[in-house]
């Protein structure tokens, strides 16, 4: 069963600006871009930088340290120096709250 964690009020997300959060000990960045909301690990695989502070444009977020670009949709590295994909997470809006699903959890 999918477990969604409430993170932030939807109205507090600015367009084209990443916001960092820690959920269950995991660094996550949430981004509103072109009317959609995305959630990715907040860690550039090249040098462990927070990507939350990087610019967002054309469906990508850019690492502020070395300018690697990542797809908001898939987390794929689109330009170097990074070559690894950033994990993405299911995200939804529920009653005005943005919620993130970190992993599939088994119901007991």
C-alpha positions as CSV (number, residue, x, y, z in Angstrom):
1,X,0.0,0.0,0.0
2,X,1.2,3.5,-0.8
3,X,1.9,5.7,2.2
4,X,1.8,9.4,1.6
5,X,3.4,11.9,4.0
6,X,1.9,15.4,4.3
7,X,4.7,17.9,3.7
8,X,3.5,21.5,2.9
9,X,0.4,23.5,2.2
10,X,0.0,23.7,-1.6
11,X,-0.4,27.5,-1.6
12,X,3.1,27.8,-0.1
13,X,4.8,26.3,-3.1
14,X,6.1,29.0,-5.5
15,X,6.2,28.4,-9.2
16,X,9.7,27.5,-10.5
17,X,11.4,27.4,-7.1
18,X,12.5,24.3,-5.4
19,X,11.8,23.9,-1.7
20,X,13.8,21.4,0.4
21,X,12.3,19.2,3.1
22,X,13.4,16.2,5.2
23,X,10.9,13.4,5.3
24,X,11.6,10.2,7.3
25,X,15.2,11.2,7.3
26,X,15.4,11.6,3.5
27,X,16.2,14.9,1.8
28,X,13.5,15.8,-0.8
29,X,13.0,18.8,-3.0
30,X,9.4,19.7,-4.1
31,X,9.0,21.9,-7.2
32,X,5.9,23.5,-8.8
33,X,6.6,24.0,-12.5
34,X,4.1,24.6,-15.4
35,X,1.1,23.7,-13.3
36,X,2.5,20.3,-12.0
37,X,4.2,19.4,-8.8
38,X,7.3,17.2,-8.7
39,X,9.3,15.5,-5.9
40,X,12.9,14.3,-6.2
41,X,15.7,13.4,-3.9
42,X,17.4,16.6,-2.9
43,X,20.9,15.4,-3.8
44,X,23.0,15.8,-6.9
45,X,24.7,12.5,-7.5
46,X,27.8,14.3,-8.8
47,X,28.9,16.1,-5.6
48,X,26.0,15.6,-3.1
49,X,24.9,19.3,-3.5
50,X,21.3,20.3,-2.7
51,X,19.5,20.9,-5.9
52,X,16.7,22.7,-4.2
53,X,18.4,26.0,-4.7
54,X,19.1,25.5,-8.4
55,X,17.1,27.2,-11.1
56,X,14.0,25.6,-12.6
57,X,13.2,26.0,-16.3
58,X,12.1,24.0,-19.3
59,X,11.1,21.0,-17.2
60,X,14.5,20.8,-15.5
61,X,16.1,21.6,-12.2
62,X,19.8,22.6,-12.3
63,X,22.4,21.8,-9.7
64,X,23.7,25.1,-8.4
65,X,27.3,23.8,-7.9
66,X,28.3,22.4,-11.3
67,X,25.2,23.1,-13.4
68,X,24.1,19.5,-14.1
69,X,20.5,19.4,-15.4
70,X,17.9,16.9,-14.3
71,X,14.4,16.2,-15.6
72,X,11.7,17.0,-13.1
73,X,9.6,14.3,-14.6
74,X,12.0,11.4,-14.5
75,X,15.1,12.6,-12.6
76,X,17.3,11.7,-15.5
77,X,20.6,13.6,-15.8
78,X,20.4,15.6,-19.0
79,X,23.8,17.3,-18.8
80,X,27.1,16.6,-17.1
81,X,29.0,16.4,-15.0
82,X,26.3,14.3,-13.3
83,X,25.5,11.0,-15.1
84,X,23.2,9.3,-12.6
85,X,19.5,9.7,-12.3
86,X,18.0,11.3,-9.2
87,X,15.2,9.2,-7.7
88,X,11.7,10.8,-8.1
89,X,8.7,10.3,-5.8
90,X,4.9,10.1,-6.2
91,X,3.4,13.4,-5.2
92,X,-0.2,14.5,-4.9
93,X,-2.3,17.4,-3.6
94,X,-4.9,16.3,-1.0
95,X,-7.2,18.8,0.7
96,X,-4.7,21.6,0.1
97,X,-1.7,19.7,1.3
98,X,1.2,18.4,-0.8
99,X,1.9,14.8,0.1
100,X,4.8,12.6,-0.9
101,X,5.1,8.8,-1.2
102,X,8.6,7.7,-0.5
103,X,8.2,4.0,-1.1
104,X,5.7,1.2,-1.4
105,X,5.1,-0.1,2.1
106,X,3.4,-3.4,2.9
107,X,0.3,-3.3,5.0
108,X,0.4,-5.4,8.1
